[in-house]
Amino acid sequence: MKKIFIYAFLLSSLITLWGCEKDNYPGAEISPYVAIMDVRNLYRGQDLVLNNDNLKGGHSLAAMVVSDHSGGNLPEGLLVVQDARRLSAMRGISIPLGADAASFVPGDSVIIHIDGKTLSRVNGILEIKGVSKSDIQKVSSDNPLTIMRVTIGQMQTNPDNYESMLSVIVKGTFDPLPQPTDVLSGDKTLNDGFGDIILHTEANAAFANNAAFVNANYTGIVFNSEGKEGKLTPQFRVRTGKDVQELSSQIQVAPVLITGFMSDVAGGDGNYEYVQLMATTDIDFAQTPYAVVMTNNANASTPTGYPTNGWATGNMRTYKFSLSKGTAKKGTFFYVGGAGKLINGSGSTNISSSNWIRAFDYTKNDGDGFGLKTGGLFANSGNASGVAVFKDSTVTASSTPVDVIFIATGGSLYSGSKGYRVANTDFYDIINPLTMAQQPFYRQGSNTLSLVYNTADLGYFNMLGGVYNPALGKWVRARAQNNRLLTKSSPITDIEGEGATVLK
């Protein structure tokens, strides 16, 4: 018993001792390197001298240079570096070095002594002041750089997180569209489908007179300006002309948009499912026929396996509605689906007065050209469903839709040359915009985005709210899944009103 008491006393004493020595780690040493994220988090609106205490025993940054002053477009004298030492989250920071900043190039691995230097926000940009070239040790050169794909929406929402970090804006277009003689010089509004940002190009930049492209990727760095009450406003700058990668010189306008669908009404689905669409131009379907195809990849849907004929697979996998009568005016909704024409299944609001271009009882009739009669056009959980619109009444394995959307990811969807083709939309790309690799199918390459299933049998309408600009041929605000829980008495305004897709 005495031995047990002595052991307990010694253990208690050691625990107390370790608890008092908060900065000691038995058997380990404190790293001399501080994560840029940790340094940025120290700033509280006032200049701060960095020291051993607030750096928790560290004294240096181990970072990668991302600034390139050869193009003459970055803020003069700023060395910009980044790291991902904390939680693998990339962060960057700027260091005023004067003319010496140009002696470092992208891919230089550097160690920067920051103990005793000052953390300060200068003209909106967080900087570490007081660093000289002698405080910087170049470890190696020509290292690969991590370039983060960041949406403009993310930059606008969290400008401090993305400041001084190398990132790429994908599928950027100018609003308004550039004229053939327009160049990059000046301030231009850039949109990527998730928001707008000013792309700034100095008048004396080496590439200032390069052509302004219709659609391109922009690799560069966010620099913030500071407004009232410390509000940060991001601005984007590319470093050199090579940071602009043209994607297309053509505007492709989707004439029909998928703006919502009812895939699971309150009660039985048969004959009550429908798709809501919008015309982006005046359409006479007798003159220009279209087709709407649904795919249901539930385990019971045949033929099983990967869809060799894509959207034209038929049987229980795909079902087609041919649109060859009626009209739709630009900016208006129209509908395709079951003959019920009710907003939320049996006993619900009659919406037959809306513009129904094609509706029939799919529980008793096969599809127009392919697809067997079915109790449900969509799967309701687990495996993937989808909708595609084609500018032709004939759909084959090689047909490319003008718009497409998928729900979920399960089932046999893509393998080699077998799969469901996509369109260039806010969700999908026929050519990967970063690697430029061909990826014409859903679940191929970066084409992995999908909507999520709602709780079954409650009557959720899948409202896909976004803003489409026909002049730019793109979604200037990408579609979001705004689930609307309908009742049996819901009016048509519940699916066509606030939150629904609009044209700009």
Number of C-alpha atoms within 10 A of each C-alpha: 6 7 8 9 10 11 12 12 11 12 12 12 12 12 11 11 11 14 11 10 10 8 12 12 10 7 5 7 10 11 11 15 20 21 23 23 20 15 18 19 9 15 14 11 10 10 16 16 15 19 16 13 10 15 19 15 17 20 21 21 23 23 27 27 24 27 28 23 23 14 17 20 22 25 15 14 16 22 27 29 27 26 22 17 18 13 8 8 12 20 25 28 24 23 22 19 20 13 12 13 20 17 12 19 19 18 20 22 23 20 17 22 21 27 21 15 17 17 24 20 20 14 12 19 21 21 23 24 20 15 18 17 13 8 13 16 14 15 12 11 15 10 12 11 14 16 14 14 13 15 21 25 17 13 22 18 15 14 21 23 17 24 25 29 27 27 22 23 21 22 24 25 27 21 16 13 17 16 11 10 9 13 17 21 19 13 16 20 16 24 28 26 25 19 18 22 21 18 22 20 25 18 15 13 20 16 21 21 16 15 15 22 24 22 23 22 20 25 23 25 24 24 25 23 16 15 11 6 6 10 12 19 20 26 19 27 22 26 26 21 18 11 15 21 17 16 19 12 10 11 14 14 17 23 19 24 23 25 25 27 21 22 25 30 27 20 15 15 24 21 24 30 27 28 21 23 22 22 20 23 16 14 18 16 20 12 11 14 18 23 22 27 25 23 27 24 28 21 16 10 15 16 16 14 15 19 24 18 18 24 28 24 23 23 17 22 27 29 28 27 25 23 24 18 14 15 19 21 14 15 19 16 23 21 21 23 24 22 19 21 25 21 28 32 25 19 12 19 17 19 16 14 8 12 16 22 18 19 20 18 18 24 19 13 12 19 22 17 15 20 24 20 17 19 16 19 33 27 21 21 17 16 19 24 28 22 24 24 27 23 21 18 19 15 25 11 16 12 18 23 23 21 23 26 25 20 21 19 19 14 17 17 21 19 14 9 13 17 23 29 23 26 23 19 20 22 21 26 22 22 18 17 17 14 9 11 12 13 18 22 26 25 20 22 17 19 18 14 16 19 18 16 20 17 11 14 15 15 24 23 26 25 24 24 22 22 19 25 17 18 14 21 17 23 23 25 22 20 23 16 19 16 19 14 16 19 17 17 12 15 16 15 9 16 24 18 11 10 17 20 28 20 17 13
